[in-house]
Each structure stands twice: as C-alpha cells, then as structure tokens.
C-alpha cells in the first residue's frame, strides 16, 4: 500500500513536470513565431544641415541662418502646487513675460507649445532649466485612461531655421528676401527675390547629418567601423564682390541726395571696368528683409535691372560710336544746329542750347538732339538695330540677379524710317535698364570690349573650398581705336560740356548726361528720369559708374541731379583709396583757366 502511494506521487510529480515542460515549449514556440518588442541594440542621431550665408567682399556676414527651437510642456505633468514656480523660472530663462506663459498654459490641457522662436543660446539655457525642474520635482506623473502612467518634462526641440540680416537694410533690394515653408514639421527658408532667389539652389542645405550605431546601456552611440554615418553638408556660402564699407557709403550718398532732390529713387552702380566686378549697387529705396511691411512693397524690386525706361541722351555716345566704327563720320565733321530748333517731317526737334554749326564730337559734348538726329540718318535700319543689340540692349545684362527686364528697341524696318531713327538716336522710342546702360558705357573704358557685370565673386563650402564664378569671355563690340576716340570725347564732355560738375583734377573722368520725360498714359508727363554714366580712372584703376535719378522734383536737369551723385561717389572712392589722384596732373589742371561752355 505504501509502495502504491509512492508510485502515485512519483507519477503525479512527473505529470506536473511534463505539464510545465509542455507550457515552457508552448511559450518558447509562441515567442519564436510572434513579433516581439525587443529594445533595439542600435541608436540613431540626426542633425539638420543649414542654409549658406551671404558674405561681403570684406568678410562680413550679411545674411545668415539661425536654428530655431520650440519649448513644449504637458500641463498635466505640472504639479499644481509648483505651477507658479515653473512660470517664474521659465520666464527668467526664456525672456517671455510670466503673464504670457500663464495664459498659454491655461489655453488647453495636455501638450502646449510655449514658444516657437527660441534661439540656440536660449535653447541651451532652457535645457538646463528642464533638468533643474525635474530635480525640483516640478513635474509629476499622471495616469491615462488606458492605465499608463506618463511623466513628461519640459522638451526643447529643434523646429526650423530663420534667416538673419545683421545689417538691416544694407544691400537691399539687391540682397532680396526669403519665405518660410513647413517641411515635415520643420521650417525651412527659400529665396524669393534678389541674391537669395538667384542662388537659392546653392545656398540650400545639401545633406542632413545622420549617425546610426550600436548603443550602450545608457543609449549613447558606440562609433566603430560598422557605424552608418552621413556627414552634414550645409549650403554653400555666397561671397560678393561688394565690400560692405563701399556699399554703405554709396547708399548714404543716394539717401542724402534723394532727400535734397525729393526724388522717387536714386540708383547708383560702381563697376570695375576690366573685370566686370560690381563694387556697389545701391538704391535709396531699401527695406529690412527680417521685417517687411506693406510700406516696403514698392522697394522690394531691384530696379537697377527690374525697371526699364527711355534712357534719353545717354544713348547718344552709343549711336555715335556705331557711326565712328563704320567710318560714316569724322569727329571733326560740321553739323548744322539750326539755331536750336529743327523740323523733321511732322516732328520738331529742339535743343536746350542753341547752336548754328558745331563739330560732330560737340554733338556729344553739348548733347545736341538736332545734331545726333541728323547724324543717325547715316545708319540703315539693320545697322542701327543690330548695333544697339551688340551693345547689349534687348539682351539680359548677364548680372547674377533674377527677374531682369530686357527692354526693347525699334525693329530694323521701323528704324529705316528717318523719324524713328532720329527719335531713337536721342534715347526715346527704346527702353533699357540702368545695368544695361552701365554695361554698354563700360565698352568705352575697356578697349571696345563688352563684359558682363558680376555681383558674386565665388561660392565657398564649409571646408573653405572656393568655387569661382564662371566669367563670360569679353566680346569686341567696337574697335579699340573707336573706343579710345569715344573715351576722349566723353572726357571732353566732362571738361567742357554738360558734365563739368563731375570733373576731378588728377583723375581721368568722362561721361554723358541724359534727361528724359517719363512716358505716362500714352504720352509724356512733366516728370523725368535723369542719368549720368561715366568712368573714373587713375594710373592703375578703371571704374565705370552709373547714376539714375527717378523723378527729381526740385530740379530736373541731369547736370544738377545725377552728376552730383557721381561726383560724391568719386570723392568717396578717393577717400577710401580706390582711386589715387595724380598730384602733378591736379596741379596742372588747377593752373589752367576755366573754359567757357554752355550751362
């Protein structure tokens, strides 16, 4: 009997063990065939690449990108007894008023964003605060309807990027402005106008940083040969040809004279005549790209290229050079000035200064509409149209900026008509922008060669590698001999003619004035565009400088509106050592008697 009981106990124990073993096998089988939430042995980190900067020729960062962070807290996790402590501390660390924080906390229950625009420095402080708040037990757990217990503290999360303009309105509207776009919860910046637009692809970030590797028990990455790593490649930096000191001073000149003339706008361009590098491109109408208001809308365009107009008498040297280059005239040929009034068909052409006879070159020196109207008849329609096109008119100037207006010239058929020919010869009936005119005049100061103006010098990556901008080969538009003849005539225009205010003893100064009515409602108003385009050279340096004044109200002659802007810029360039006055030539000029000329 005792033996039988013992056997039963052994059997029962065996069955229990077998049952346990079967359960064990079942659990193992279930575990093997079903997906399990096993903590990953890998960890991953990432970082967003940034948009490149725009940098002046003298090394100042004019446009930069700053990362933005947002601060998020779950209101259910804040201990009600310590809510005021949280509010006061967050206010101190963030700079946001306590009242504003209090209002945001009470807008809703759950996750609340306290700020979307936290700078990297503020983010660092707030991350320190988050640690301290945990240490002070400001946050408590709460239970979800599912029974889960949640404890979330203050989270500081990278949320996007913002474009910063440390120098405010400087270099606008050339610089342009960006807009913000939301991409997967991250705010990115894209260019809309100016350099920000033209170089948007180059400025944009190339590759975000990612690191995937084995992790230790604390979650830190263990970097080895098996780690997957992609480095952060930021957007390229755009390096300008424009030094900030030069630009700032030219802008100040345009501001001062605009106010004096009560003009709508003054545009000034300074270009290196040999390389085409733009050293200054200034407008009196500017805006702060970080804070654009409705009042800024008229100033958002780069009117040096986005505004075309009838140029007036500054076109005369271009027409004159075409005549010289084809040996159709001689500078010393005599032209009848008809006493300042000449009827050509149904059109009566007048001159501001009355002449009976004057030399062909004096047609330019004293800006005779009657003289150039007669001389231009020597060109046929094709020669006239194609000549203007060779100088760059109706074509993009090649400058590295978007949205340029190409302007227009009459067709060859139209310019076979003597009246079209006459009117276009003194700058009406065609349209050009200010940069096209500077590019065309540069031909006279560059041996007859046409070159493209360039705002940007190079692109630079994070490693300092420099990628120079591609420069288009110069195009010989007129012969060097013709260019030299034109240069001499434009110097005479400054010394004796309509541009005498621009004269600077000891420098080689030449140029041409232009005053043109503004077309309006199918006719011409009593408003004007005035221009002076010329050059300033010393023994080593050659610069082409263009000025356009839009609608001066106190006085409208180019000789007393545009020319003083040119002169002020040249004086500034002497002060800044861009130009050096020849003391011998200056002394000789001072000893010469002042020639008489028309006012």
C-alpha positions in Angstrom: 0.0 0.0 0.0 2.8 2.3 0.9 4.6 1.4 -2.3 1.5 2.1 -4.3 1.2 5.6 -2.8 4.8 6.4 -3.5 4.3 5.4 -7.1 1.3 7.6 -7.4 3.2 10.6 -6.0 6.1 10.0 -8.5 3.6 9.8 -11.3 1.8 13.0 -10.2 5.2 14.8 -10.0 6.2 13.5 -13.4 2.9 14.7 -14.9 3.4 18.1 -13.3 6.9 18.4 -14.7 5.7 17.2 -18.1 2.8 19.8 -18.0 5.3 22.5 -17.1 7.6 21.4 -19.8 4.8 21.5 -22.3 3.9 25.0 -21.2 7.5 26.0 -21.5 7.7 24.6 -25.0 4.4 26.4 -25.9 5.8 29.7 -24.6 9.0 29.2 -26.5 7.2 28.4 -29.7 4.9 31.4 -29.3 7.9 33.6 -28.6 9.7 32.2 -31.7 6.8 32.7 -34.2 5.4 36.0 -32.9 6.9 39.6 -33.3 8.3 40.9 -30.1 9.0 44.5 -29.0 12.7 43.9 -28.2 14.6 47.1 -27.4 16.9 47.9 -30.3 20.6 47.5 -29.8 21.1 50.4 -32.2 20.6 54.1 -31.7 20.3 56.9 -34.2 21.1 60.6 -34.1 20.4 63.3 -36.7 21.0 67.0 -37.3 19.6 69.4 -39.9 22.0 71.0 -42.4 21.8 74.8 -42.7 21.4 77.3 -45.5 24.6 79.0 -46.5 25.5 82.7 -45.7 25.9 85.7 -48.0 29.2 87.3 -47.3 30.6 90.7 -48.4 33.9 91.1 -50.1 35.5 92.3 -46.9 34.2 89.3 -44.9 31.0 90.5 -43.2 28.1 88.0 -43.0 25.2 89.9 -44.4 22.7 87.1 -44.4 23.0 84.1 -42.1 20.8 81.2 -40.9 20.0 80.6 -37.2 18.4 77.4 -36.0 15.1 77.7 -34.1 13.8 75.6 -31.3 10.4 75.2 -29.6 9.6 74.6 -26.0 6.8 72.1 -25.2 5.4 71.1 -21.9 2.5 68.8 -20.9 0.3 70.8 -18.5 -1.0 67.5 -16.9 2.6 66.9 -15.7 3.0 70.2 -13.8 2.4 69.9 -10.1 -0.4 72.4 -9.4 1.4 73.5 -6.2 4.5 74.3 -8.2 3.0 75.8 -11.3 3.9 79.4 -10.3 7.5 78.3 -9.7 7.5 76.8 -13.3 6.1 80.0 -14.7 8.6 82.3 -13.0 11.6 80.2 -13.8 10.6 79.7 -17.5 10.1 83.5 -17.8 13.6 84.2 -16.4 15.2 81.7 -18.8 13.2 82.5 -21.9 12.6 86.2 -21.6 8.9 85.7 -22.1 6.6 87.5 -19.7 5.1 85.5 -16.9 1.6 86.6 -17.8 2.0 85.3 -21.4 3.3 81.9 -20.1 0.4 81.7 -17.7 -2.1 82.4 -20.5 -0.6 79.7 -22.7 -0.6 77.1 -20.0 -4.3 77.7 -19.4 -5.4 77.6 -23.1 -5.7 73.8 -23.0 -5.0 70.6 -21.1 -2.1 68.5 -22.4 0.8 69.4 -24.7 1.3 73.1 -25.0 4.0 75.0 -27.0 5.3 77.9 -25.0 7.5 79.4 -27.8 8.3 78.6 -31.4 11.1 81.0 -31.8 13.9 80.1 -29.4 17.5 80.8 -30.4 20.2 78.3 -29.9 21.6 80.2 -26.9 18.1 80.3 -25.3 17.6 76.6 -26.1 20.8 75.7 -24.2 19.6 77.7 -21.1 16.1 76.1 -21.3 17.6 72.6 -21.5 19.5 73.3 -18.3 16.2 74.6 -16.8 14.5 71.4 -17.8 17.0 69.4 -15.8 16.6 71.7 -12.8 12.8 71.4 -12.9 13.0 67.6 -12.7 15.4 67.9 -9.8 12.9 70.2 -8.0 10.1 67.7 -8.7 8.0 70.3 -10.5 6.7 67.5 -12.8 4.5 64.7 -11.6 3.1 61.6 -13.3 -0.4 61.3 -14.5 -2.4 58.2 -15.5 -4.0 57.9 -18.9 -7.5 56.3 -19.5 -5.6 53.1 -20.5 -3.9 52.9 -17.2 -0.5 54.0 -18.4 1.5 56.4 -16.2 3.2 59.3 -18.1 5.9 61.7 -16.9 7.0 64.3 -19.5 9.1 67.3 -18.5 10.0 70.4 -20.5 11.1 69.5 -24.0 13.2 71.8 -26.1 13.0 70.6 -29.7 14.7 71.8 -32.9 11.9 73.2 -35.1 13.3 75.0 -38.0 15.6 77.8 -39.2 15.3 81.6 -39.6 17.2 84.0 -41.8 19.1 86.7 -40.0 20.2 90.1 -41.5 22.6 91.7 -39.0 23.0 94.9 -41.0 19.2 95.6 -41.5 18.5 97.4 -44.8 22.1 97.3 -46.1 22.5 95.9 -49.6 18.7 95.7 -50.2 16.9 95.3 -52.5 19.9 93.6 -54.2 20.1 91.1 -51.3 16.4 90.1 -51.7 14.4 88.3 -49.1 13.2 84.7 -48.3 10.0 83.0 -47.3 9.4 80.2 -44.8 8.0 76.7 -45.8 7.0 73.9 -43.5 8.5 70.5 -44.4 7.6 67.6 -42.2 7.1 69.9 -39.2 10.4 71.7 -39.8 10.6 75.3 -41.0 12.8 75.8 -44.0 13.8 79.1 -45.8 13.7 79.6 -49.5 14.7 82.7 -51.6 12.1 84.8 -53.2 14.0 87.9 -54.6 17.5 89.1 -55.2 20.6 87.1 -54.4 18.5 84.9 -52.1 16.5 83.8 -55.1 19.2 83.7 -57.8 21.5 81.5 -55.6 18.7 79.6 -53.8 19.8 76.2 -55.0 23.5 76.8 -54.0 22.5 78.3 -50.6 20.1 75.5 -49.7 21.4 72.7 -47.4 22.8 69.7 -49.3 22.6 66.8 -46.8 21.4 66.3 -43.2 23.7 64.6 -40.6 22.7 61.1 -39.6 24.5 58.6 -37.3 23.3 55.0 -36.7 25.4 52.7 -34.5 25.4 50.2 -31.6 24.4 51.8 -28.3 25.4 51.2 -24.7 23.1 50.7 -21.8 22.7 54.4 -21.4 21.7 54.9 -25.1 25.0 56.5 -26.1 26.3 55.7 -29.6 29.3 53.3 -29.9 31.0 54.5 -33.0 33.1 51.9 -34.9 33.7 50.7 -38.4 30.2 49.2 -38.6 28.5 52.6 -37.8 26.5 54.2 -40.5 27.4 57.9 -40.8 26.4 60.7 -43.2 28.0 64.0 -42.6 26.2 67.3 -42.5 26.6 69.3 -45.7 25.4 72.8 -45.3 24.5 75.1 -48.2 27.3 77.0 -49.9 28.3 80.5 -48.8 27.9 83.2 -51.5 30.9 85.6 -51.5 30.2 89.0 -53.1 32.5 91.4 -55.0 30.9 94.2 -52.9 32.7 95.4 -49.8 30.3 96.5 -47.1 32.1 99.7 -46.4 31.8 100.9 -50.0 28.2 99.9 -50.3 27.2 101.6 -47.0 28.8 104.9 -48.1 27.2 104.8 -51.6 23.8 104.1 -50.0 24.3 107.1 -47.7 25.1 109.3 -50.7 21.9 108.2 -52.5 19.8 108.8 -49.4 21.2 112.3 -48.9 20.7 113.5 -52.4 17.3 111.8 -52.9 16.1 113.8 -49.9 17.6 117.0 -51.4 16.0 116.4 -54.8 12.8 115.0 -53.4 13.2 112.2 -56.0 11.3 108.8 -56.1 14.6 106.8 -56.2 18.3 107.1 -56.9 20.2 104.1 -58.3 24.0 104.0 -58.3 26.3 101.3 -59.7 30.1 101.1 -59.4 31.8 98.5 -61.6 35.4 97.6 -62.2 35.8 98.3 -65.9 38.3 95.5 -66.6 36.8 92.6 -64.7 33.1 93.5 -64.6 33.0 93.1 -60.8 30.3 95.2 -59.2 31.7 97.0 -56.2 28.5 98.8 -55.2 24.9 98.5 -56.4 22.8 100.9 -54.3 19.3 102.2 -54.2 17.9 104.9 -52.0 14.8 102.7 -51.5 15.6 99.9 -49.1 13.9 97.6 -46.6 14.7 95.3 -43.7 14.3 91.7 -45.0 13.5 90.5 -41.5 10.6 92.8 -41.0 8.9 93.6 -44.4 5.8 95.8 -44.0 3.2 96.9 -46.6 5.0 100.2 -46.9 8.1 98.3 -48.1 6.4 96.8 -51.1 7.4 99.5 -53.7 11.1 98.9 -52.6 11.3 95.2 -53.0 12.4 95.2 -56.6 16.0 95.6 -57.7 15.1 98.5 -60.1 18.7 98.6 -61.5 17.5 95.6 -63.6 13.8 95.3 -63.0 12.8 98.8 -64.2 13.3 99.8 -67.8 12.8 103.3 -69.2 13.6 105.5 -72.1 17.2 106.5 -71.4 17.4 109.9 -73.2 20.7 111.4 -74.2 22.9 108.8 -72.6 22.3 106.7 -75.6 23.9 109.3 -77.9 27.5 108.1 -77.4 26.4 104.5 -78.3 24.9 105.7 -81.6 27.9 108.0 -82.2 30.3 105.1 -81.7 28.5 103.0 -84.3 28.9 105.8 -86.8 32.6 106.2 -86.0 33.2 102.4 -86.1 31.8 102.2 -89.6 33.7 105.3 -90.7 30.4 107.1 -91.5 31.5 110.2 -89.7 34.6 112.0 -88.6 34.6 113.7 -85.1 35.5 117.0 -86.8 32.7 117.0 -89.4 30.5 120.0 -89.1 26.8 119.7 -88.3 24.1 122.3 -88.6 22.4 123.0 -85.2 19.6 125.0 -86.9 19.6 127.6 -84.1 18.2 125.1 -81.6 15.0 124.2 -83.5 14.7 121.8 -86.4 11.6 120.3 -88.1 11.9 116.8 -89.4 8.7 115.7 -91.1 5.9 116.1 -88.5 8.3 116.3 -85.6 10.0 119.4 -84.3 13.3 118.7 -82.5 14.7 121.2 -80.1 17.9 121.7 -78.2 18.4 123.1 -74.7 21.4 125.1 -76.0 21.2 126.8 -79.4 23.9 126.2 -82.0 24.2 127.1 -85.6 27.2 125.0 -86.6 29.1 122.6 -84.3 31.5 119.7 -84.8 30.3 116.1 -84.8 32.0 115.4 -81.5 30.5 118.5 -79.9 27.1 117.0 -80.7 28.0 114.6 -77.8 29.9 117.2 -75.7 26.9 119.6 -75.6 24.2 116.9 -76.1 22.6 118.2 -79.3 19.4 116.3 -80.1 19.3 118.1 -83.5 22.8 117.1 -84.3 22.5 113.3 -83.4 19.2 113.1 -85.2 20.9 114.2 -88.4 24.0 112.1 -87.9 21.9 108.9 -87.2 20.4 109.1 -90.7 23.7 107.7 -92.0 22.9 104.3 -90.4 20.3 102.0 -92.1 17.7 100.2 -90.0 19.7 96.9 -89.7 22.9 98.7 -88.7 21.0 100.7 -86.1 19.1 97.8 -84.6 21.9 95.3 -84.7 24.4 97.9 -83.4 22.3 98.5 -80.3 21.9 94.8 -79.8 25.7 94.3 -80.0 26.0 96.8 -77.1 23.7 94.5 -75.1 20.3 96.2 -75.4 17.3 93.9 -75.6 19.6 91.2 -74.0 19.9 90.2 -70.4 22.9 92.1 -68.9 24.4 88.8 -67.6 24.3 90.0 -64.0 23.7 87.3 -61.4 20.3 88.5 -60.3 16.7 87.4 -61.2 13.8 89.0 -62.9 15.7 91.3 -65.2 13.7 93.3 -67.8 15.4 93.3 -71.1 13.9 96.5 -72.6 13.3 97.0 -76.3 14.5 98.8 -79.4 12.5 99.5 -82.6 12.7 96.9 -85.4 15.0 97.3 -88.3 12.0 98.1 -90.5 11.0 100.9 -88.2 14.5 102.3 -88.0 14.6 102.6 -91.7 12.2 105.4 -91.2 14.0 108.7 -90.7 11.8 109.8 -87.8 12.2 106.6 -85.8 15.9 106.9 -86.4 16.1 110.5 -85.2 14.0 109.9 -82.0 15.8 106.7 -81.0 19.2 108.4 -81.6 18.5 110.7 -78.6 17.0 108.0 -76.4 13.3 107.9 -77.0 11.3 105.0 -78.5 13.5 102.4 -76.9 13.8 101.1 -73.3 16.7 99.9 -71.3 17.5 99.3 -67.6 20.2 101.0 -65.6 22.6 98.0 -65.6 22.4 97.6 -69.4 23.4 101.2 -69.8 26.4 100.8 -67.4 27.4 97.6 -69.3 27.2 99.5 -72.7 29.2 102.5 -71.5 31.9 100.2 -70.0 32.8 99.4 -73.6 34.3 102.8 -74.0 36.5 102.3 -70.9 37.5 98.8 -71.7 39.1 98.9 -75.2 35.8 98.3 -77.0 35.0 95.1 -75.2 31.7 94.2 -73.7 31.7 92.3 -70.4 29.1 91.0 -68.0 28.6 92.7 -64.6 29.1 90.3 -61.7 27.8 90.8 -58.2 29.2 87.5 -56.8 32.9 86.5 -56.7 32.7 82.9 -55.7 30.9 80.1 -53.7 32.6 78.7 -50.6 31.8 75.4 -48.9 32.2 74.5 -45.2 35.8 73.3 -45.8 36.9 76.6 -47.2 37.0 75.3 -50.8 36.4 78.2 -53.2 34.4 77.8 -56.4 35.0 80.9 -58.6 32.0 82.1 -60.7 32.3 81.4 -64.4 33.1 84.6 -66.3 31.9 85.0 -69.8 34.6 85.9 -72.4 34.6 89.6 -73.4 33.1 90.4 -76.8 34.7 93.0 -79.0 31.9 95.4 -79.9 33.8 98.3 -81.5 37.5 98.6 -82.3 40.0 99.7 -79.7 40.6 102.8 -81.8 36.9 103.7 -81.8 36.7 103.1 -78.0 39.7 105.4 -77.5 38.0 108.1 -79.6 34.8 107.9 -77.6 36.7 108.0 -74.4 38.4 111.2 -75.4 35.0 112.7 -76.4 33.4 111.7 -73.1 36.4 113.3 -71.2 35.8 116.5 -73.2 32.1 116.3 -72.2 33.1 116.4 -68.6 35.8 119.1 -69.0 33.9 121.4 -71.3 30.3 120.2 -71.8 27.3 119.1 -69.8 29.2 117.1 -67.2 31.6 119.6 -65.7 30.4 119.1 -62.2 31.9 115.6 -62.4 35.4 116.9 -63.1 38.1 115.9 -60.6 41.6 117.2 -61.3 44.2 114.5 -61.2 41.8 111.7 -62.4 40.6 110.7 -65.9 36.9 111.4 -65.7 34.5 111.1 -68.6 30.7 110.6 -69.1 27.4 111.6 -70.5 24.3 113.2 -69.1 20.7 112.2 -70.0 17.4 113.8 -69.2 14.2 112.1 -70.5 10.5 112.7 -69.9 8.6 109.8 -68.3 6.0 108.2 -70.5 2.6 108.1 -68.9 -0.9 107.3 -70.2 0.2 107.2 -73.8 2.1 110.5 -73.7 4.9 112.2 -71.9 4.5 113.8 -68.4 6.4 116.6 -66.9 8.3 114.1 -64.8 11.8 113.0 -65.7 14.4 110.3 -65.5 17.9 111.8 -65.3 21.1 109.9 -65.8 24.9 110.2 -65.8 27.0 107.3 -66.9 30.8 107.7 -67.0 34.1 106.5 -65.8 36.8 107.4 -63.3 40.3 106.2 -63.8 43.7 106.6 -62.2 47.0 105.1 -63.3 46.1 101.6 -62.0 42.3 101.5 -61.6 39.4 101.9 -64.0 35.8 102.2 -62.9 32.5 102.6 -64.7 29.9 104.4 -62.6 26.2 104.8 -63.5 23.6 107.0 -61.8 19.8 107.1 -62.5 17.5 109.6 -60.6 13.8 108.8 -60.9 11.5 111.8 -60.9 13.5 114.5 -59.1 11.1 117.3 -58.1 13.2 120.3 -57.1 15.1 120.4 -60.4 15.3 118.0 -63.4 18.5 118.6 -65.4 20.9 115.6 -65.2 23.8 118.0 -64.8 22.5 119.1 -61.4 20.7 115.9 -60.3 22.7 112.8 -61.5 26.1 114.3 -61.9 26.5 115.4 -58.3 25.8 111.8 -57.2 28.6 110.6 -59.5 30.9 113.3 -58.1 30.2 112.4 -54.5 30.9 108.7 -55.2 34.2 109.6 -56.9 35.2 111.8 -53.9 34.3 108.9 -51.5 36.4 106.5 -53.6 39.4 108.8 -53.3 39.0 108.9 -49.5 38.7 105.1 -49.4 41.8 104.7 -51.6 40.0 103.1 -54.5 41.3 106.0 -56.6 44.6 107.9 -56.3 44.8 111.5 -57.6 47.9 112.3 -59.7 49.2 115.4 -57.9 51.2 116.7 -60.9 48.1 116.5 -63.2 45.9 118.0 -60.4 48.3 121.0 -60.0 48.5 121.5 -63.8 44.7 121.4 -64.1 44.4 124.0 -61.3 46.7 126.3 -63.1 44.7 126.2 -66.4 41.9 128.8 -67.0 38.4 127.5 -66.8 37.0 127.1 -70.3 33.7 128.8 -71.2 30.8 126.4 -72.1 27.0 126.4 -72.1 25.4 125.9 -68.7 
